[in-house]
Amino acid sequence: FRTALQSSKHIVVIAGAGLSAASGIPTFRDGGGMWRSLNATALATPEAFNENPSLVWQFYHYRRTKALEAKPNAAHDVIAKMSVPIHLRKVAPSAQSFHLVTQNVDRLSISALNSLLAGPDRDLLSDTPKTRTVFRNSIIEMHGRIYDVRCTTCDFCKEDRTDPLCSALGAADASFQNYHDAGSKDVHIPEIDLPRCSACGALARPGVVWFGEKPYHLDEINSIVYKADMCLVIGTSSTVRPASTYAYRVQRRGGKVAVFNLAPSEKDEQADFVFTGPCETVLP
């Protein structure tokens, strides 16, 4: 694997929920895939929001709170270093480009890169705001960002890390403090008290991509995958399209695929290299 990485020119990382698991971000499909005795996956749809925006907003308030509490782990830090050429060339001296395509919405990869760029050797990494922007642009958040709040009417969108976003969400959350099973109690928040668009006042929704919706930046991602000769699949079992197809497309054009994941998956047998274990341990 190291020999293949050293000769790689265009490296792409496809990351999933396993990358952030050690940071305390619950995944949808493991033991953290339940919320208030409900299937979390079923809440991440436009239909669920249309039917019960109060319940979906309470779920995303919970997810926002977990993300705000979380810190990048060692796997985030390794990927952040690979985003910066001076570090990347230590392990891939032939590299001409590096991109992270993440399915995660928690922004921890951005936080890890920002910490690196603000660290003690920041002058060695970059000496202009423009090059720092280039580094940040190497991270593509295809499923959106957990802190974005998007209008359901005018489509205005902005990042808002206020916690809670509105008093009603904070009150609903507090009402479950003494419940081991929060699903034993249903709190309904009137639509007028849910987060509103700061531009037009209409009902807002979380600015993430739900199941059944089109991911962001697909044209850019397709161009990156088309050029890639090394694909690192990190913390994902590659079951959600289109991200699940990217590694195969790299391989089909003669590139190599390395999988870093906690548990084996059916896609492993197709990979050139497989490293089983926690990403935050195995990747560094």
Buried (B, 14 or more C-beta within 10 A) or exposed (E): EEEBBBBBBBBBBBBBBBBBBBBBBBBBBEEBBBBBEBEBEEBBBBEBBEEBBBBBBBBBBBBBBBBBEBEBBBBBBBBBBBBBBEBBEEBBEEBEBBBBBBBBBBBBBBBBBBBBBEEEEEEEBBEEEEEBEBBEEBBBBBBBBBBBBBBBEEEBBBEBEEBBBBEBBBEBBEEBEEEEEBEEEEBEBEEEBBBBBEBEEEBBBBBBBBBEEEBBEEEBBEEBBEBBBBBBBBBBBBEBEBBBEBBBBBBEEEBBBBBBBBEEBEBBEEBBBBBEEBBBBBBE
